Amino acid sequence: MKHLGQAILLLCSLPFLTTPQAAEPDSTGISFYVLRVIYPESAKQGVSLAVDNKSAAAYLMQSRVRPVDSQTGDVDLSEGGQAKMPFIVTPPLARLEAKSELTLRIRRNGEPLPADRESVFFISMKAIPAQQQNDQPQPVGQMAVTVVSNMKLFYRPAGLAKRAVADVACQLRFHRAGKELIADNPTPYWLTFSRLKTDNVALDKPALRLMVPPKGQQRYTVPDGSRGHVEWQLIDEDGWNTPVCQQDLPH
């Protein structure tokens, strides 16, 4: 298997995939060669993202950058989420032919971003089935499905390492407050769990979507009886799980 497995995205959303093993390419469909995009400040000309169409159908690809919903960890689709983003995607609308590839370019637009910590957004890509370009009638009874793929975009200012998640994973610290497990992140990076377990209770996928902000906290609801031991793994820059970290909770 390639180190960067292609992420097949027909009816799933990229942030929910936790390992490259879960992202094995299919023989058909729209796929990507990466699971997340790292945008270093040094990339003055922007960064590229390749979209691969393995299917026999053409699509219109509508792409834009959206914010993260802090309450869910998913894409913010509220009115506030329509505010001007610090990045643009070009082309914002393009035809992706069957059995072909489209290269998107993500660029900064001058909006300010923090210089002492990472920022995170989503690249939201909507694949709309294109109309046939000949005189043949559309197939009767065939449903056209619009697919939205959301990929995390991490902006790293100067001074932050290009690859750091595995190195800082065990710097997280945990404590209990009532029914909540609180994760403290002293690092300048957004940290995403692939696995978080307290005693023998593992948190479910919706909970794991909540990232721990840089130099901040995230709260997770856990059962009353889980008070002793925490184990966790993070998702690194390539979508791999980091080594297991452990901590005994303070009493």
C-alpha positions as CSV (number, residue, x, y, z in Angstrom):
1,M,0.0,0.0,0.0
2,K,1.3,3.5,-0.8
3,H,2.4,5.6,2.1
4,L,-0.2,8.1,1.1
5,G,-3.3,6.1,0.3
6,Q,-5.9,7.7,-1.9
7,A,-9.0,8.6,0.0
8,I,-12.1,7.4,-1.8
9,L,-15.0,9.7,-1.1
10,L,-18.2,8.7,-2.6
11,L,-20.6,9.0,0.3
12,C,-18.2,9.9,3.1
13,S,-16.5,12.9,4.5
14,L,-12.7,13.1,4.8
15,P,-12.4,14.3,8.4
16,F,-14.1,11.1,9.6
17,L,-11.3,8.9,8.1
18,T,-8.7,8.2,10.7
19,T,-6.0,6.1,9.0
20,P,-4.7,5.6,5.4
21,Q,-5.8,2.0,5.7
22,A,-9.4,3.2,5.8
23,A,-8.8,5.3,2.7
24,E,-7.8,2.6,0.2
25,P,-8.7,3.7,-3.3
26,D,-11.5,2.0,-5.2
27,S,-11.5,1.3,-8.9
28,T,-14.1,4.0,-9.4
29,G,-15.1,7.3,-7.9
30,I,-13.4,10.6,-6.9
31,S,-10.3,10.3,-4.8
32,F,-7.4,12.3,-3.4
33,Y,-3.8,11.5,-2.8
34,V,-3.7,13.1,0.6
35,L,-6.0,13.1,3.7
36,R,-5.2,16.6,4.8
37,V,-3.4,19.7,3.4
38,I,-0.6,21.4,5.3
39,Y,-0.1,25.0,4.2
40,P,3.3,26.4,5.4
41,E,3.6,30.2,5.6
42,S,6.6,29.8,3.2
43,A,4.4,28.6,0.4
44,K,4.0,32.1,-1.1
45,Q,2.5,30.7,-4.3
46,G,0.0,28.5,-2.5
47,V,-0.3,24.8,-2.4
48,S,-1.9,22.2,-4.7
49,L,-4.5,19.5,-4.3
50,A,-5.1,16.9,-7.0
51,V,-8.6,15.5,-7.5
52,D,-8.7,12.2,-9.3
53,N,-11.8,11.0,-11.1
54,K,-11.6,7.3,-11.7
55,S,-15.3,7.0,-12.8
56,A,-16.8,7.1,-16.3
57,A,-18.8,10.2,-15.4
58,A,-17.9,13.8,-15.6
59,Y,-18.5,16.2,-12.7
60,L,-18.6,19.9,-12.0
61,M,-16.3,20.6,-9.1
62,Q,-17.3,23.5,-6.9
63,S,-14.6,24.2,-4.3
64,R,-14.2,26.7,-1.5
65,V,-12.7,27.1,2.0
66,R,-15.0,26.9,5.0
67,P,-14.5,27.3,8.8
68,V,-14.6,24.6,11.4
69,D,-17.7,24.4,13.7
70,S,-16.2,24.5,17.2
71,Q,-19.2,22.7,18.7
72,T,-18.9,19.6,16.4
73,G,-15.6,19.6,14.7
74,D,-17.4,19.4,11.3
75,V,-17.8,22.1,8.6
76,D,-19.5,25.3,9.8
77,L,-22.5,25.7,7.6
78,S,-24.1,28.5,9.6
79,E,-24.5,32.0,8.4
80,G,-21.4,32.9,10.4
81,G,-19.6,30.2,8.4
82,Q,-20.1,32.3,5.3
83,A,-17.8,35.0,6.4
84,K,-14.7,35.8,4.3
85,M,-12.1,33.1,4.6
86,P,-8.3,33.8,4.5
87,F,-7.9,31.4,1.6
88,I,-9.3,31.0,-1.9
89,V,-9.5,27.9,-4.1
90,T,-8.9,28.2,-7.8
91,P,-10.6,27.3,-10.0
92,P,-13.7,27.7,-7.8
93,L,-15.8,25.9,-10.4
94,A,-14.3,23.5,-13.0
95,R,-15.4,20.5,-15.1
96,L,-13.7,17.3,-14.1
97,E,-13.8,14.9,-17.0
98,A,-14.2,11.1,-16.7
99,K,-10.9,9.2,-16.1
100,S,-9.0,12.5,-15.5
101,E,-7.5,14.6,-12.9
102,L,-8.0,18.2,-11.8
103,T,-5.5,20.3,-9.8
104,L,-6.8,22.8,-7.3
105,R,-4.7,25.6,-6.0
106,I,-5.2,27.0,-2.5
107,R,-3.8,30.5,-1.9
108,R,-3.9,33.1,0.9
109,N,-5.8,36.2,0.2
110,G,-4.2,38.6,2.6
111,E,-6.6,38.1,5.6
112,P,-4.6,38.0,8.8
113,L,-3.9,34.8,10.7
114,P,-2.2,34.1,14.1
115,A,1.6,34.0,13.9
116,D,2.2,31.9,17.0
117,R,0.0,28.9,16.3
118,E,-1.6,26.8,13.7
119,S,-5.0,27.6,12.1
120,V,-7.4,25.1,10.7
121,F,-10.2,25.2,8.0
122,F,-11.9,22.8,5.6
123,I,-11.5,22.6,1.9
124,S,-15.1,21.8,0.8
125,M,-15.5,20.3,-2.6
126,K,-18.8,19.6,-4.1
127,A,-18.9,17.1,-7.1
128,I,-22.0,17.8,-9.2
129,P,-22.8,15.2,-11.9
130,A,-22.3,17.0,-15.3
131,Q,-24.8,16.9,-18.1
132,Q,-23.8,14.8,-21.1
133,Q,-22.2,16.8,-23.8
134,N,-23.8,14.9,-26.7
135,D,-27.4,14.5,-27.9
136,Q,-27.9,11.2,-26.1
137,P,-30.8,11.3,-23.6
138,Q,-30.0,11.0,-19.9
139,P,-30.5,7.5,-18.5
140,V,-34.1,7.0,-17.2
141,G,-34.5,6.1,-13.5
142,Q,-30.9,6.9,-12.7
143,M,-30.4,9.2,-9.6
144,A,-27.7,11.8,-9.8
145,V,-25.9,12.1,-6.5
146,T,-24.0,15.2,-5.5
147,V,-21.1,14.4,-3.3
148,V,-19.5,16.9,-0.9
149,S,-15.9,16.1,0.3
150,N,-14.4,18.0,3.2
151,M,-10.6,18.0,3.7
152,K,-8.9,19.7,6.6
153,L,-6.5,22.5,5.7
154,F,-3.9,23.4,8.3
155,Y,-2.0,26.7,8.1
156,R,1.4,26.7,9.8
157,P,3.1,30.0,10.3
158,A,6.9,30.4,10.2
159,G,8.7,28.6,13.0
160,L,6.3,25.6,13.2
161,A,7.7,22.3,12.0
162,K,6.3,20.8,8.8
163,R,5.9,17.5,10.6
164,A,5.3,17.7,14.3
165,V,2.2,15.9,15.5
166,A,3.9,12.6,16.4
167,D,6.6,14.5,18.3
168,V,4.1,16.5,20.4
169,A,1.4,13.9,20.9
170,C,2.4,12.9,24.4
171,Q,2.5,16.5,25.6
172,L,-1.2,16.5,26.0
173,R,-2.4,16.5,29.6
174,F,-5.7,15.3,31.0
175,H,-7.8,15.9,34.1
176,R,-11.4,15.2,35.2
177,A,-14.0,17.8,36.1
178,G,-17.3,16.0,36.9
179,K,-18.4,14.0,33.9
180,E,-15.9,15.7,31.6
181,L,-12.5,14.6,30.6
182,I,-10.5,17.8,29.8
183,A,-7.5,17.7,27.4
184,D,-5.0,20.5,27.8
185,N,-2.8,21.2,24.7
186,P,0.3,23.3,25.4
187,T,1.5,23.0,21.8
188,P,0.9,25.5,18.9
189,Y,-0.7,22.7,16.8
190,W,-4.3,21.6,16.3
191,L,-4.5,18.0,17.6
192,T,-7.0,15.4,16.3
193,F,-7.6,12.1,18.1
194,S,-7.8,8.8,16.2
195,R,-8.4,7.0,19.6
196,L,-9.1,8.3,23.1
197,K,-9.8,5.9,25.9
198,T,-10.3,6.4,29.6
199,D,-10.0,3.2,31.6
200,N,-11.8,0.7,29.3
201,V,-14.2,3.2,27.7
202,A,-13.3,4.5,24.2
203,L,-14.9,7.7,22.9
204,D,-17.0,7.4,19.8
205,K,-16.3,9.0,16.4
206,P,-18.5,12.1,16.9
207,A,-16.6,12.9,20.0
208,L,-13.2,12.4,18.3
209,R,-14.1,15.0,15.7
210,L,-13.6,17.6,18.3
211,M,-10.0,18.8,17.9
212,V,-7.9,20.1,20.8
213,P,-7.0,23.8,19.9
214,P,-3.4,25.0,20.1
215,K,-2.6,26.4,23.6
216,G,-6.2,25.5,24.6
217,Q,-8.5,22.9,26.0
218,Q,-11.2,20.5,24.7
219,R,-13.8,18.8,26.9
220,Y,-15.2,15.3,26.4
221,T,-18.1,13.7,28.2
222,V,-17.2,10.3,29.8
223,P,-18.9,7.9,32.2
224,D,-18.7,8.6,35.9
225,G,-16.7,5.4,36.6
226,S,-13.8,6.2,34.3
227,R,-11.3,8.0,36.5
228,G,-8.0,6.3,36.5
229,H,-6.1,6.0,33.2
230,V,-6.1,7.6,29.7
231,E,-4.7,6.3,26.5
232,W,-4.7,8.2,23.2
233,Q,-3.4,8.3,19.6
234,L,-3.5,11.3,17.3
235,I,-3.7,11.6,13.5
236,D,-0.5,12.9,12.0
237,E,0.1,15.0,8.9
238,D,-0.2,12.0,6.5
239,G,-3.3,10.5,8.2
240,W,-1.4,7.9,10.1
241,N,-2.0,7.1,13.8
242,T,0.8,8.3,16.2
243,P,2.2,5.9,18.8
244,V,0.1,5.3,21.9
245,C,0.5,7.8,24.7
246,Q,-0.7,7.2,28.3
247,Q,-1.4,9.2,31.5
248,D,-2.7,8.4,34.9
249,L,-5.4,10.9,35.9
250,P,-4.6,13.1,38.9
251,H,-6.8,12.3,42.0
